[in-house]
Amino acid sequence: MNYILFDNFRRNYLLPLSFIRPVADCRIGILTIREKWEKYLGVSTSSLTEEYLSYKYPIVKAEDNILINGSVCPTPELAQQVKGLKPKEALVSDTIIIALHVEADDLDKVGEGDTEGINEVMTEANYIKLNNTWDIYAKNAEAIQEDFKLITHARKSEKISTTNKVTAPENIFIEEGAILEHTYINASDGPVYIGKNAHVMEGSMIRGPVAVGDHAVLKMGAKIYGGTTIGPHSKIGGEVNNSVFFGYSNKAHDGFIGNSVIGEWCNMGAGTNNSNLKNTYDIVRLWSYPDQTFVDTGQQFCGLIMGDHTKCGINTMFNTGTVIGINVNIYGPGFQRNFVPSFSWGGTSGFTHYDLDKAIDVARIVYKRRNMELDIREEKILREVYRLTFKHKK
């Protein structure tokens, strides 16, 4: 069976995080949504997404196809129900299409929104779904626990060195090559997962549920609270609470990040902090790209949503409920604006456009530091987002 993860209208509510990736490639818990589905299904998947993202994420079509909503996180029950779909059947929950089975001739029609002749099969399975950016951190603790069961089932953790002080070691899983000595880990409130070749430095304190991805680094004395995911190849120091770093991002120094989502290839200067609670204890409002205004999140705690390739200088302060686009270079004293469009350069004294060629040159340098190369597909995506972003600038 050929499985395709599709984006629907909710993709726009996940901007700026979905500017350079399909929704299924957002990280929540230990894994991305795509990685979860591929583990449950035992096969590779492709994407039905925006045309400009198809440079990097092309769709693979076959005679028989099952389309899966890329904003839905799988469960064992859901995966079995998806596998069992017959041709022209759709798995639905309330008014949400979770998956549908179509033949090659009908695939293009579905991509255009035509689902005529599809029979609905209802599911009562409980699952996590991303409808908005803040869902990523708000549902992350639950997602970590589900992924922990998926990844560690019938496997044995590497031994935990006796130099570490641990509570509830049965809820701690250490992958091969991980290094941790003289740390404090409390997994009594949720599991702690340490990925392959990760390095947790001396004095780090972790309270689960927490995931530290492959090759990630926790700097000395880091304080990591529950509901936090440190994505692969990220370097994190200071204090982090209930936040998700997608990967390849750095917050290497002291400062607080809470109830936040940080994309890939971001860098936070020393002393960067965000507020995650209003002095009035009111529900936080957050910028919505499709609504072009600030909307209620329903969250009392809401910090920072930072798009990919964004950098901020030392001692940067982000107010409660701040959205920063992709490829932003932000600096200066005082609290920054609550919404900064992509490809902006500046801070509290004002912003100018971030030159596109300069932004791409910086991305190349940053990739090279990780022994990687910014290829032509990624460059095309950045150029298209640059074109799209001008309607958000004022």
C-alpha positions as CSV (number, residue, x, y, z in Angstrom):
1,M,0.0,0.0,0.0
2,N,1.2,3.5,-0.8
3,Y,0.7,6.0,2.0
4,I,0.6,9.8,1.5
5,L,0.4,12.4,4.2
6,F,-1.7,15.4,3.2
7,D,-1.9,19.0,4.3
8,N,-5.4,20.6,4.7
9,F,-6.5,24.1,5.5
10,R,-5.1,23.8,9.1
11,R,-1.6,24.1,7.6
12,N,-2.1,27.9,7.5
13,Y,-2.8,27.9,11.3
14,L,0.5,26.3,11.9
15,L,2.5,29.0,10.2
16,P,5.3,30.1,10.5
17,L,6.3,26.5,11.4
18,S,4.8,25.1,8.3
19,F,6.4,27.6,5.9
20,I,9.2,25.3,5.0
21,R,7.8,21.8,5.8
22,P,4.6,19.8,5.4
23,V,2.6,19.7,8.7
24,A,3.6,16.0,9.1
25,D,7.2,17.0,9.5
26,C,6.5,19.1,12.6
27,R,8.0,17.5,15.7
28,I,5.7,16.8,18.7
29,G,6.8,14.3,21.4
30,I,10.0,12.5,20.5
31,L,9.3,12.1,16.8
32,T,7.8,14.1,13.9
33,I,4.3,13.1,12.9
34,R,5.7,11.5,9.7
35,E,8.1,9.4,11.7
36,K,5.3,8.2,14.0
37,W,3.2,7.0,11.1
38,E,6.1,5.3,9.3
39,K,6.9,3.4,12.5
40,Y,3.3,2.2,13.0
41,L,2.8,1.4,9.3
42,G,6.3,0.0,8.6
43,V,6.7,1.8,5.3
44,S,8.0,5.1,4.0
45,T,5.5,7.9,3.1
46,S,5.3,10.9,0.8
47,S,3.4,14.2,1.0
48,L,0.6,16.0,-0.7
49,T,1.4,19.6,0.2
50,E,1.9,23.1,-1.3
51,E,3.4,23.2,-4.7
52,Y,6.5,25.0,-3.7
53,L,7.2,22.5,-0.9
54,S,7.0,19.7,-3.4
55,Y,10.5,20.5,-4.6
56,K,11.7,18.8,-1.5
57,Y,8.7,16.7,-0.5
58,P,7.4,15.2,-3.8
59,I,4.3,13.1,-3.9
60,V,4.6,9.4,-4.8
61,K,1.5,8.0,-6.5
62,A,0.6,4.4,-7.0
63,E,-2.4,2.3,-8.2
64,D,-3.7,2.1,-4.6
65,N,-3.2,4.9,-2.2
66,I,-4.2,5.8,1.4
67,L,-4.1,9.5,2.1
68,I,-3.6,10.4,5.8
69,N,-4.2,13.7,7.5
70,G,-0.7,15.0,8.3
71,S,-1.9,16.9,11.4
72,V,-3.1,13.7,13.1
73,C,-0.8,11.7,15.4
74,P,-1.3,8.0,15.1
75,T,-2.1,5.5,17.8
76,P,-2.0,1.7,17.5
77,E,-5.8,1.6,17.1
78,L,-5.8,4.3,14.5
79,A,-3.0,2.7,12.5
80,Q,-4.9,-0.6,12.4
81,Q,-8.1,1.2,11.2
82,V,-6.1,3.1,8.5
83,K,-4.6,-0.2,7.3
84,G,-8.0,-1.7,7.1
85,L,-9.6,0.9,4.8
86,K,-11.1,-0.5,1.6
87,P,-11.1,1.4,-1.7
88,K,-13.3,4.6,-1.6
89,E,-13.6,4.4,2.2
90,A,-12.6,7.3,4.5
91,L,-11.8,7.1,8.2
92,V,-13.5,10.0,10.0
93,S,-13.9,11.4,13.5
94,D,-16.7,13.9,13.9
95,T,-16.1,16.1,10.8
96,I,-12.4,15.4,10.5
97,I,-11.1,13.2,7.7
98,I,-8.3,11.1,9.2
99,A,-7.6,9.0,6.1
100,L,-9.1,7.8,2.9
101,H,-8.4,5.0,0.4
102,V,-8.3,6.1,-3.2
103,E,-7.2,4.6,-6.5
104,A,-4.8,6.4,-8.8
105,D,-7.6,7.8,-11.1
106,D,-9.2,9.5,-8.1
107,L,-6.1,10.8,-6.4
108,D,-6.1,14.1,-8.3
109,K,-9.7,14.7,-7.6
110,V,-9.2,14.3,-3.9
111,G,-6.3,16.7,-4.1
112,E,-8.7,19.3,-5.5
113,G,-11.2,18.6,-2.6
114,D,-13.5,16.3,-4.4
115,T,-14.5,13.4,-2.2
116,E,-17.8,12.4,-3.9
117,G,-18.6,8.7,-3.7
118,I,-16.4,8.2,-0.6
119,N,-18.0,6.1,2.2
120,E,-17.4,7.2,5.7
121,V,-16.1,4.9,8.5
122,M,-16.4,6.4,11.9
123,T,-13.6,5.9,14.6
124,E,-13.9,6.5,18.3
125,A,-10.1,6.4,18.8
126,N,-8.5,9.1,20.9
127,Y,-5.6,10.8,19.2
128,I,-3.6,14.0,19.2
129,K,-4.2,16.5,16.4
130,L,-2.5,19.8,15.6
131,N,-4.9,22.6,14.9
132,N,-2.8,25.5,16.0
133,T,0.9,26.3,16.7
134,W,0.3,26.2,20.5
135,D,-1.0,22.7,20.3
136,I,2.6,21.5,19.8
137,Y,3.7,22.5,23.3
138,A,0.3,22.1,25.0
139,K,0.1,18.4,23.9
140,N,3.8,17.6,23.9
141,A,3.9,15.9,27.3
142,E,1.2,13.5,26.2
143,A,3.0,12.9,22.9
144,I,6.3,12.2,24.6
145,Q,4.7,9.5,26.6
146,E,3.0,7.9,23.6
147,D,6.3,8.0,21.6
148,F,8.2,6.6,24.5
149,K,6.1,3.5,24.5
150,L,6.4,3.2,20.7
151,I,10.1,3.6,20.6
152,T,11.2,1.6,23.6
153,H,8.7,-1.4,23.4
154,A,10.6,-4.7,23.8
155,R,13.9,-2.9,23.9
156,K,16.5,-2.5,26.6
157,S,18.0,0.8,27.6
158,E,21.8,1.4,27.9
159,K,23.0,1.3,31.5
160,I,22.8,4.5,33.4
161,S,26.1,5.5,35.0
162,T,26.2,5.4,38.8
163,T,27.5,9.0,38.8
164,N,24.0,10.1,37.9
165,K,21.2,10.7,40.5
166,V,18.0,9.2,39.1
167,T,14.4,8.7,40.3
168,A,12.2,6.1,38.7
169,P,14.9,4.6,36.4
170,E,12.3,2.3,34.9
171,N,11.0,5.3,33.1
172,I,14.4,6.4,31.7
173,F,15.7,5.1,28.3
174,I,19.2,5.8,27.1
175,E,20.1,5.1,23.5
176,E,23.5,3.8,22.3
177,G,26.3,6.3,22.3
178,A,24.6,8.8,24.7
179,I,26.9,10.4,27.3
180,L,25.6,11.5,30.7
181,E,27.6,11.8,33.9
182,H,26.8,13.6,37.1
183,T,23.3,14.6,36.1
184,Y,19.9,14.6,38.0
185,I,17.0,12.9,36.3
186,N,13.5,12.5,37.9
187,A,11.2,10.4,35.7
188,S,8.5,9.9,38.4
189,D,6.1,12.2,36.6
190,G,6.8,11.0,33.1
191,P,9.5,9.3,31.0
192,V,12.8,10.6,30.0
193,Y,14.3,9.7,26.6
194,I,17.9,10.3,25.7
195,G,18.7,9.8,22.0
196,K,21.7,8.3,20.2
197,N,25.0,10.1,20.7
198,A,23.3,12.8,22.8
199,H,25.4,14.5,25.5
200,V,23.9,15.6,28.8
201,M,26.6,17.5,30.6
202,E,27.4,17.7,34.2
203,G,24.9,19.3,36.6
204,S,22.0,19.1,34.1
205,M,18.6,18.6,35.8
206,I,15.8,16.9,33.9
207,R,12.2,16.4,35.2
208,G,10.1,14.2,32.8
209,P,8.4,13.9,30.5
210,V,11.4,15.0,28.5
211,A,12.9,14.0,25.2
212,V,16.5,14.7,24.2
213,G,17.0,13.9,20.5
214,D,19.9,12.2,18.7
215,H,23.2,14.2,18.9
216,A,21.6,16.9,21.0
217,V,23.6,18.6,23.8
218,L,22.4,19.8,27.2
219,K,25.0,22.3,28.5
220,M,26.3,22.2,32.1
221,G,23.7,23.0,34.7
222,A,20.8,23.1,32.2
223,K,17.3,22.9,33.9
224,I,14.8,21.1,31.7
225,Y,11.2,20.8,33.0
226,G,8.4,18.4,31.9
227,G,6.7,18.6,28.5
228,T,10.0,19.6,26.8
229,T,11.5,18.1,23.6
230,I,15.0,19.0,22.6
231,G,15.2,18.0,18.9
232,P,18.2,16.4,17.2
233,H,21.5,18.2,17.0
234,S,20.2,21.1,19.2
235,K,22.4,22.7,21.9
236,I,20.5,23.8,25.0
237,G,21.5,25.6,28.2
238,G,19.7,27.6,30.9
239,E,16.1,26.9,31.8
240,V,13.5,25.4,29.5
241,N,9.9,24.5,30.4
242,N,7.2,22.8,28.3
243,S,8.8,23.7,25.0
244,V,9.6,22.0,21.7
245,F,12.8,22.6,19.7
246,F,12.4,21.0,16.3
247,G,16.1,20.4,15.8
248,Y,19.4,22.0,14.8
249,S,18.7,25.0,17.0
250,N,20.8,26.5,19.7
251,K,20.0,28.1,23.1
252,A,23.3,27.4,24.5
253,H,23.4,29.9,27.4
254,D,21.4,31.0,30.4
255,G,18.0,32.4,30.0
256,F,14.4,31.1,30.1
257,I,12.2,29.7,27.4
258,G,8.8,28.4,28.4
259,N,5.6,27.2,26.6
260,S,7.2,27.8,23.3
261,V,8.0,26.2,19.9
262,I,11.3,26.8,18.2
263,G,11.9,25.8,14.5
264,E,15.1,24.5,13.0
265,W,18.3,26.4,12.5
266,C,17.5,29.1,15.1
267,N,20.1,30.6,17.4
268,M,19.3,32.5,20.7
269,G,21.9,34.8,22.1
270,A,23.0,34.6,25.8
271,G,20.4,35.8,28.2
272,T,17.4,35.4,25.8
273,N,14.2,35.2,27.8
274,N,10.5,34.9,27.0
275,S,7.5,35.7,29.2
276,N,4.9,32.9,29.2
277,L,2.3,34.4,31.6
278,K,0.6,37.8,31.6
279,N,0.7,39.9,34.8
280,T,-3.1,39.8,34.6
281,Y,-3.2,36.0,34.3
282,D,-5.5,36.5,31.2
283,I,-5.7,34.0,28.4
284,V,-2.9,34.8,25.9
285,R,-3.6,36.1,22.4
286,L,-1.4,35.0,19.5
287,W,-0.9,36.2,15.9
288,S,-2.8,34.1,13.4
289,Y,-1.6,34.1,9.8
290,P,-4.9,33.2,8.1
291,D,-7.0,35.5,10.3
292,Q,-4.4,38.3,10.0
293,T,-5.0,39.3,13.6
294,F,-4.3,38.2,17.2
295,V,-6.6,35.3,18.4
296,D,-7.4,33.8,21.7
297,T,-5.3,30.6,22.3
298,G,-7.3,29.4,25.3
299,Q,-3.9,29.1,27.0
300,Q,-3.0,30.9,30.2
301,F,0.7,30.0,29.5
302,C,1.9,30.8,26.1
303,G,5.4,32.0,25.2
304,L,7.2,32.2,21.8
305,I,6.6,30.7,18.4
306,M,9.8,31.1,16.4
307,G,10.1,30.2,12.7
308,D,13.1,28.4,11.2
309,H,16.5,30.2,10.5
310,T,15.7,33.0,13.0
311,K,18.4,34.5,15.1
312,C,18.2,36.8,18.2
313,G,21.0,38.8,19.9
314,I,22.1,38.6,23.6
315,N,19.6,39.6,26.2
316,T,16.7,39.6,23.8
317,M,13.3,39.8,25.6
318,F,10.1,38.3,24.1
319,N,6.7,39.1,25.5
320,T,3.9,36.7,26.2
321,G,2.4,35.3,23.1
322,T,5.0,36.3,20.5
323,V,5.2,35.0,16.9
324,I,8.5,35.5,14.9
325,G,8.6,34.4,11.2
326,I,11.4,32.6,9.4
327,N,14.8,34.2,8.6
328,V,14.4,37.0,11.1
329,N,17.5,38.7,12.6
330,I,16.3,40.4,15.8
331,Y,18.1,42.3,18.5
332,G,18.0,45.4,20.8
333,P,16.8,46.3,24.3
334,G,13.3,46.1,25.6
335,F,10.4,43.7,24.7
336,Q,10.2,42.9,21.0
337,R,7.0,43.2,19.0
338,N,4.4,40.4,19.5
339,F,4.5,39.6,15.7
340,V,7.5,40.0,13.4
341,P,7.1,38.9,9.8
342,S,9.6,36.7,8.0
343,F,12.7,38.1,6.5
344,S,12.9,41.1,8.9
345,W,16.0,42.6,10.3
346,G,16.0,44.9,13.4
347,G,14.3,45.2,16.8
348,T,12.6,47.7,19.1
349,S,14.0,50.6,17.1
350,G,12.4,49.4,13.9
351,F,12.7,46.8,11.2
352,T,14.0,46.6,7.6
353,H,13.9,43.8,5.0
354,Y,16.4,41.0,5.5
355,D,18.1,40.8,2.1
356,L,17.2,37.4,0.6
357,D,20.6,36.6,-0.9
358,K,22.3,37.5,2.5
359,A,19.8,35.2,4.4
360,I,20.6,32.3,2.0
361,D,24.3,32.9,2.4
362,V,24.0,32.8,6.2
363,A,21.9,29.6,6.0
364,R,24.7,28.0,3.9
365,I,27.3,28.9,6.5
366,V,25.2,27.5,9.3
367,Y,24.6,24.3,7.4
368,K,28.3,24.0,6.7
369,R,29.1,24.3,10.5
370,R,27.1,21.0,10.9
371,N,28.8,19.4,7.9
372,M,25.6,19.8,5.8
373,E,24.8,21.6,2.6
374,L,21.9,23.9,1.8
375,D,20.7,22.3,-1.5
376,I,18.8,23.9,-4.4
377,R,15.5,22.5,-3.2
378,E,15.8,24.3,0.2
379,E,17.0,27.5,-1.5
380,K,13.9,27.4,-3.8
381,I,11.6,27.0,-0.8
382,L,13.2,30.0,1.0
383,R,12.9,32.2,-2.1
384,E,9.2,31.3,-2.4
385,V,8.6,32.1,1.3
386,Y,10.3,35.4,0.8
387,R,7.9,36.2,-2.0
388,L,4.9,35.1,0.1
389,T,6.0,37.0,3.2
390,F,5.7,40.6,1.8
391,K,1.9,40.6,2.4
392,H,2.6,40.3,6.1
393,K,4.9,43.3,6.2
394,K,3.6,46.7,7.2
